[in-house]
Amino acid sequence: MYATACTGCHSLAARPSPELNGGGLGDYRLTPAQVASFVKVMPLPRALTSREIAAVSAYVAHVEARAHEGRRP
C-alpha cells in the first residue's frame, strides 16, 4: 500500500531525493497513530480506507523503528 499511495511524494530514506516534494520519513520516530494522523490529510487521488491507513501507518512506523535500531537516542 505504501508503494502505491505514498512513493510519488515520499521516501523512507533519511535523506530523500530532492525530486520528492513530500520529503523523507526515515529520520522520524513516529508511532502508527502519529503516522495515521498525517496519512489522513495527505493529498491523494482517492481517500484511503481505514484498513489502508492502518497498513501504511504500521509499515512506516516499523521501517522508521528499524532504521533507528542501534542508534543512540
Secondary structure, DSSP 4 states (H G I P E B T S, - for coil): -HHHHTTTTEESSSS--TT-TTEE-TT----HHHHHHHHTTS--SSPPPHHHHHHHHHHHHHHHHHHHTTS--
